Amino acid sequence: VTVKGVQGHAGTVPMFMRQDPMAAAAELILLVEDLCKHPQSYIARGRQYHPSANEATTGMLVCTVGQISSWPSASNVIPGQ
């Protein structure tokens, strides 16, 4: 998965103008974690369930994020992706 944002200097771009892809990636990672811990909250559609709902709600669904990288990878740069 590639999350894109707008690259900039961390010291000069005001917070309200930032489009930091790492912040968006962090939210996505938390969503994946929550989905895997509480799949019933996401797959239930009224009384209809996705075909894999039974497996997901019985603890068979597992998820992880194994690697994160940014570009450019510098402490004073808001990454572009």
N, CA, C and O atoms as a GROMACS GRO file, in nm:
protein
  324
    1VAL      N    1   0.086  -0.117   0.000
    1VAL     CA    2   0.000   0.000   0.000
    1VAL      C    3   0.090   0.123   0.000
    1VAL      O    4   0.183   0.131   0.080
    2THR      N    5   0.064   0.216  -0.087
    2THR     CA    6   0.138   0.342  -0.089
    2THR      C    7   0.040   0.454  -0.055
    2THR      O    8  -0.063   0.470  -0.119
    3VAL      N    9   0.076   0.531   0.047
    3VAL     CA   10  -0.005   0.646   0.088
    3VAL      C   11   0.073   0.770   0.044
    3VAL      O   12   0.189   0.787   0.082
    4LYS      N   13   0.011   0.855  -0.035
    4LYS     CA   14   0.080   0.973  -0.086
    4LYS      C   15   0.030   1.099  -0.018
    4LYS      O   16  -0.087   1.110   0.018
    5GLY      N   17   0.122   1.194  -0.001
    5GLY     CA   18   0.090   1.322   0.058
    5GLY      C   19   0.166   1.430  -0.016
    5GLY      O   20   0.198   1.416  -0.134
    6VAL      N   21   0.194   1.540   0.054
    6VAL     CA   22   0.268   1.650  -0.005
    6VAL      C   23   0.396   1.670   0.075
    6VAL      O   24   0.392   1.698   0.195
    7GLN      N   25   0.508   1.655   0.007
    7GLN     CA   26   0.639   1.669   0.072
    7GLN      C   27   0.663   1.815   0.108
    7GLN      O   28   0.623   1.905   0.034
    8GLY      N   29   0.729   1.838   0.221
    8GLY     CA   30   0.762   1.974   0.262
    8GLY      C   31   0.863   1.974   0.375
    8GLY      O   32   0.897   1.868   0.428
    9HIS      N   33   0.910   2.092   0.410
    9HIS     CA   34   1.006   2.106   0.520
    9HIS      C   35   0.929   2.107   0.651
    9HIS      O   36   0.834   2.183   0.668
   10ALA      N   37   0.971   2.022   0.743
   10ALA     CA   38   0.898   2.007   0.870
   10ALA      C   39   0.900   2.134   0.955
   10ALA      O   40   0.812   2.154   1.038
   11GLY      N   41   0.999   2.220   0.935
   11GLY     CA   42   1.009   2.342   1.015
   11GLY      C   43   0.935   2.461   0.959
   11GLY      O   44   0.914   2.559   1.030
   12THR      N   45   0.896   2.456   0.834
   12THR     CA   46   0.835   2.574   0.773
   12THR      C   47   0.690   2.555   0.729
   12THR      O   48   0.619   2.653   0.708
   13VAL      N   49   0.645   2.432   0.714
   13VAL     CA   50   0.507   2.409   0.671
   13VAL      C   51   0.417   2.406   0.795
   13VAL      O   52   0.435   2.319   0.881
   14PRO      N   53   0.322   2.498   0.807
   14PRO     CA   54   0.233   2.500   0.923
   14PRO      C   55   0.151   2.370   0.932
   14PRO      O   56   0.120   2.308   0.830
   15MET      N   57   0.117   2.332   1.052
   15MET     CA   58   0.044   2.208   1.074
   15MET      C   59  -0.087   2.204   0.996
   15MET      O   60  -0.124   2.099   0.942
   16PHE      N   61  -0.158   2.316   0.988
   16PHE     CA   62  -0.288   2.316   0.921
   16PHE      C   63  -0.276   2.298   0.770
   16PHE      O   64  -0.376   2.269   0.703
   17MET      N   65  -0.156   2.314   0.715
   17MET     CA   66  -0.136   2.298   0.571
   17MET      C   67  -0.076   2.163   0.534
   17MET      O   68  -0.064   2.131   0.415
   18ARG      N   69  -0.038   2.085   0.631
   18ARG     CA   70   0.032   1.959   0.602
   18ARG      C   71  -0.062   1.852   0.550
   18ARG      O   72  -0.178   1.840   0.591
   19GLN      N   73  -0.008   1.774   0.457
   19GLN     CA   74  -0.075   1.655   0.406
   19GLN      C   75   0.025   1.541   0.421
   19GLN      O   76   0.081   1.491   0.323
   20ASP      N   77   0.046   1.501   0.546
   20ASP     CA   78   0.149   1.404   0.583
   20ASP      C   79   0.099   1.262   0.562
   20ASP      O   80   0.007   1.219   0.630
   21PRO      N   81   0.159   1.188   0.469
   21PRO     CA   82   0.113   1.052   0.445
   21PRO      C   83   0.141   0.957   0.560
   21PRO      O   84   0.074   0.854   0.573
   22MET      N   85   0.239   0.989   0.645
   22MET     CA   86   0.267   0.901   0.759
   22MET      C   87   0.154   0.909   0.862
   22MET      O   88   0.122   0.809   0.926
   23ALA      N   89   0.095   1.026   0.878
   23ALA     CA   90  -0.020   1.039   0.969
   23ALA      C   91  -0.138   0.958   0.915
   23ALA      O   92  -0.208   0.891   0.990
   24ALA      N   93  -0.160   0.966   0.784
   24ALA     CA   94  -0.267   0.888   0.722
   24ALA      C   95  -0.239   0.738   0.733
   24ALA      O   96  -0.330   0.659   0.757
   25ALA      N   97  -0.112   0.699   0.714
   25ALA     CA   98  -0.075   0.558   0.726
   25ALA      C   99  -0.098   0.508   0.868
   25ALA      O  100  -0.142   0.394   0.888
   26ALA      N  101  -0.068   0.592   0.967
   26ALA     CA  102  -0.091   0.553   1.107
   26ALA      C  103  -0.239   0.527   1.132
   26ALA      O  104  -0.275   0.431   1.200
   27GLU      N  105  -0.326   0.612   1.077
   27GLU     CA  106  -0.470   0.590   1.091
   27GLU      C  107  -0.513   0.462   1.022
   27GLU      O  108  -0.597   0.388   1.074
   28LEU      N  109  -0.457   0.434   0.906
   28LEU     CA  110  -0.489   0.312   0.833
   28LEU      C  111  -0.447   0.188   0.912
   28LEU      O  112  -0.520   0.090   0.917
   29ILE      N  113  -0.329   0.194   0.972
   29ILE     CA  114  -0.279   0.082   1.052
   29ILE      C  115  -0.372   0.057   1.171
   29ILE      O  116  -0.403  -0.057   1.203
   30LEU      N  117  -0.415   0.163   1.238
   30LEU     CA  118  -0.508   0.148   1.350
   30LEU      C  119  -0.641   0.090   1.304
   30LEU      O  120  -0.702   0.012   1.376
   31LEU      N  121  -0.687   0.129   1.186
   31LEU     CA  122  -0.811   0.074   1.132
   31LEU      C  123  -0.798  -0.075   1.105
   31LEU      O  124  -0.889  -0.152   1.136
   32VAL      N  125  -0.686  -0.117   1.046
   32VAL     CA  126  -0.662  -0.259   1.020
   32VAL      C  127  -0.660  -0.337   1.152
   32VAL      O  128  -0.719  -0.444   1.162
   33GLU      N  129  -0.593  -0.283   1.252
   33GLU     CA  130  -0.586  -0.346   1.384
   33GLU      C  131  -0.726  -0.363   1.443
   33GLU      O  132  -0.760  -0.470   1.494
   34ASP      N  133  -0.806  -0.257   1.436
   34ASP     CA  134  -0.941  -0.263   1.491
   34ASP      C  135  -1.028  -0.360   1.412
   34ASP      O  136  -1.108  -0.434   1.470
   35LEU      N  137  -1.015  -0.360   1.280
   35LEU     CA  138  -1.090  -0.453   1.195
   35LEU      C  139  -1.062  -0.597   1.235
   35LEU      O  140  -1.154  -0.679   1.242
   36CYS      N  141  -0.937  -0.629   1.261
   36CYS     CA  142  -0.901  -0.767   1.294
   36CYS      C  143  -0.943  -0.806   1.435
   36CYS      O  144  -0.970  -0.923   1.463
   37LYS      N  145  -0.948  -0.709   1.525
   37LYS     CA  146  -0.991  -0.738   1.662
   37LYS      C  147  -1.143  -0.742   1.674
   37LYS      O  148  -1.197  -0.817   1.756
   38HIS      N  149  -1.212  -0.663   1.594
   38HIS     CA  150  -1.358  -0.651   1.603
   38HIS      C  151  -1.421  -0.660   1.464
   38HIS      O  152  -1.488  -0.565   1.422
   39PRO      N  153  -1.402  -0.770   1.393
   39PRO     CA  154  -1.452  -0.778   1.255
   39PRO      C  155  -1.604  -0.766   1.244
   39PRO      O  156  -1.655  -0.717   1.144
   40GLN      N  157  -1.674  -0.810   1.347
   40GLN     CA  158  -1.820  -0.804   1.342
   40GLN      C  159  -1.870  -0.661   1.329
   40GLN      O  160  -1.980  -0.639   1.278
   41SER      N  161  -1.792  -0.564   1.374
   41SER     CA  162  -1.832  -0.424   1.362
   41SER      C  163  -1.824  -0.374   1.218
   41SER      O  164  -1.888  -0.275   1.184
   42TYR      N  165  -1.748  -0.443   1.135
   42TYR     CA  166  -1.726  -0.398   0.998
   42TYR      C  167  -1.798  -0.481   0.893
   42TYR      O  168  -1.834  -0.429   0.788
   43ILE      N  169  -1.818  -0.609   0.920
   43ILE     CA  170  -1.874  -0.696   0.817
   43ILE      C  171  -2.026  -0.710   0.825
   43ILE      O  172  -2.088  -0.755   0.728
   44ALA      N  173  -2.085  -0.674   0.935
   44ALA     CA  174  -2.230  -0.686   0.948
   44ALA      C  175  -2.297  -0.579   0.862
   44ALA      O  176  -2.264  -0.461   0.872
   45ARG      N  177  -2.390  -0.620   0.780
   45ARG     CA  178  -2.468  -0.528   0.697
   45ARG      C  179  -2.615  -0.558   0.723
   45ARG      O  180  -2.680  -0.629   0.646
   46GLY      N  181  -2.665  -0.504   0.832
   46GLY     CA  182  -2.802  -0.537   0.870
   46GLY      C  183  -2.809  -0.684   0.908
   46GLY      O  184  -2.743  -0.726   1.004
   47ARG      N  185  -2.887  -0.761   0.837
   47ARG     CA  186  -2.897  -0.904   0.863
   47ARG      C  187  -2.818  -0.987   0.762
   47ARG      O  188  -2.813  -1.109   0.772
   48GLN      N  189  -2.757  -0.921   0.666
   48GLN     CA  190  -2.678  -0.993   0.567
   48GLN      C  191  -2.530  -0.986   0.606
   48GLN      O  192  -2.482  -0.882   0.651
   49TYR      N  193  -2.461  -1.096   0.587
   49TYR     CA  194  -2.320  -1.102   0.622
   49TYR      C  195  -2.238  -1.143   0.501
   49TYR      O  196  -2.285  -1.216   0.414
   50HIS      N  197  -2.118  -1.095   0.498
   50HIS     CA  198  -2.022  -1.134   0.394
   50HIS      C  199  -1.997  -1.284   0.408
   50HIS      O  200  -2.002  -1.335   0.520
   51PRO      N  201  -1.970  -1.356   0.298
   51PRO     CA  202  -1.950  -1.502   0.306
   51PRO      C  203  -1.842  -1.545   0.405
   51PRO      O  204  -1.852  -1.654   0.462
   52SER      N  205  -1.740  -1.464   0.426
   52SER     CA  206  -1.634  -1.503   0.519
   52SER      C  207  -1.660  -1.454   0.661
   52SER      O  208  -1.572  -1.463   0.747
   53ALA      N  209  -1.779  -1.403   0.688
   53ALA     CA  210  -1.810  -1.348   0.820
   53ALA      C  211  -1.794  -1.450   0.931
   53ALA      O  212  -1.747  -1.416   1.039
   54ASN      N  213  -1.833  -1.574   0.907
   54ASN     CA  214  -1.824  -1.676   1.010
   54ASN      C  215  -1.680  -1.697   1.053
   54ASN      O  216  -1.652  -1.704   1.173
   55GLU      N  217  -1.587  -1.707   0.958
   55GLU     CA  218  -1.446  -1.722   0.992
   55GLU      C  219  -1.395  -1.601   1.067
   55GLU      O  220  -1.323  -1.614   1.166
   56ALA      N  221  -1.432  -1.483   1.021
   56ALA     CA  222  -1.382  -1.360   1.082
   56ALA      C  223  -1.428  -1.346   1.226
   56ALA      O  224  -1.350  -1.303   1.311
   57THR      N  225  -1.551  -1.382   1.255
   57THR     CA  226  -1.604  -1.363   1.390
   57THR      C  227  -1.564  -1.475   1.484
   57THR      O  228  -1.590  -1.465   1.604
   58THR      N  229  -1.502  -1.580   1.435
   58THR     CA  230  -1.458  -1.689   1.522
   58THR      C  231  -1.308  -1.682   1.550
   58THR      O  232  -1.249  -1.780   1.595
   59GLY      N  233  -1.247  -1.567   1.523
   59GLY     CA  234  -1.106  -1.549   1.555
   59GLY      C  235  -1.010  -1.598   1.450
   59GLY      O  236  -0.890  -1.609   1.478
   60MET      N  237  -1.057  -1.629   1.331
   60MET     CA  238  -0.970  -1.680   1.225
   60MET      C  239  -0.904  -1.567   1.145
   60MET      O  240  -0.813  -1.593   1.066
   61LEU      N  241  -0.949  -1.445   1.163
   61LEU     CA  242  -0.895  -1.332   1.088
   61LEU      C  243  -0.775  -1.276   1.162
   61LEU      O  244  -0.785  -1.239   1.278
   62VAL      N  245  -0.661  -1.270   1.095
   62VAL     CA  246  -0.541  -1.211   1.154
   62VAL      C  247  -0.484  -1.108   1.058
   62VAL      O  248  -0.491  -1.125   0.936
   63CYS      N  249  -0.426  -1.003   1.112
   63CYS     CA  250  -0.370  -0.895   1.031
   63CYS      C  251  -0.245  -0.842   1.099
   63CYS      O  252  -0.232  -0.848   1.222
   64THR      N  253  -0.153  -0.791   1.021
   64THR     CA  254  -0.036  -0.724   1.077
   64THR      C  255   0.023  -0.630   0.973
   64THR      O  256   0.002  -0.647   0.853
   65VAL      N  257   0.094  -0.532   1.021
   65VAL     CA  258   0.172  -0.443   0.935
   65VAL      C  259   0.317  -0.469   0.972
   65VAL      O  260   0.358  -0.443   1.085
   66GLY      N  261   0.394  -0.520   0.878
   66GLY     CA  262   0.530  -0.564   0.908
   66GLY      C  263   0.638  -0.464   0.876
   66GLY      O  264   0.749  -0.475   0.929
   67GLN      N  265   0.610  -0.366   0.792
   67GLN     CA  266   0.714  -0.272   0.753
   67GLN      C  267   0.652  -0.140   0.712
   67GLN      O  268   0.547  -0.136   0.647
   68ILE      N  269   0.718  -0.032   0.751
   68ILE     CA  270   0.676   0.102   0.712
   68ILE      C  271   0.801   0.175   0.664
   68ILE      O  272   0.906   0.168   0.727
   69SER      N  273   0.790   0.244   0.553
   69SER     CA  274   0.902   0.327   0.508
   69SER      C  275   0.844   0.454   0.449
   69SER      O  276   0.730   0.458   0.403
   70SER      N  277   0.924   0.559   0.451
   70SER     CA  278   0.880   0.686   0.395
   70SER      C  279   0.986   0.737   0.298
   70SER      O  280   1.103   0.699   0.304
   71TRP      N  281   0.941   0.824   0.207
   71TRP     CA  282   1.034   0.887   0.115
   71TRP      C  283   1.001   1.033   0.101
   71TRP      O  284   0.885   1.067   0.079
   72PRO      N  285   1.098   1.121   0.114
   72PRO     CA  286   1.233   1.088   0.159
   72PRO      C  287   1.233   1.059   0.309
   72PRO      O  288   1.146   1.107   0.383
   73SER      N  289   1.327   0.983   0.351
   73SER     CA  290   1.335   0.942   0.491
   73SER      C  291   1.434   1.032   0.564
   73SER      O  292   1.551   0.997   0.583
   74ALA      N  293   1.386   1.149   0.605
   74ALA     CA  294   1.470   1.245   0.677
   74ALA      C  295   1.388   1.305   0.790
   74ALA      O  296   1.268   1.327   0.776
   75SER      N  297   1.453   1.333   0.901
   75SER     CA  298   1.381   1.381   1.020
   75SER      C  299   1.323   1.520   1.003
   75SER      O  300   1.230   1.556   1.075
   76ASN      N  301   1.375   1.600   0.912
   76ASN     CA  302   1.326   1.737   0.896
   76ASN      C  303   1.241   1.756   0.770
   76ASN      O  304   1.220   1.868   0.723
   77VAL      N  305   1.191   1.644   0.715
   77VAL     CA  306   1.111   1.651   0.592
   77VAL      C  307   0.978   1.580   0.613
   77VAL      O  308   0.972   1.468   0.664
   78ILE      N  309   0.871   1.647   0.574
   78ILE     CA  310   0.740   1.581   0.568
   78ILE      C  311   0.747   1.493   0.443
   78ILE      O  312   0.766   1.544   0.333
   79PRO      N  313   0.732   1.362   0.459
   79PRO     CA  314   0.750   1.275   0.343
   79PRO      C  315   0.641   1.294   0.238
   79PRO      O  316   0.529   1.335   0.268
   80GLY      N  317   0.677   1.264   0.115
   80GLY     CA  318   0.580   1.271   0.005
   80GLY      C  319   0.502   1.143  -0.010
   80GLY      O  320   0.391   1.142  -0.063
   81GLN      N  321   0.563   1.032   0.038
   81GLN     CA  322   0.493   0.903   0.037
   81GLN      C  323   0.558   0.810   0.136
   81GLN      O  324   0.514   0.695   0.151
   0.00000   0.00000   0.00000
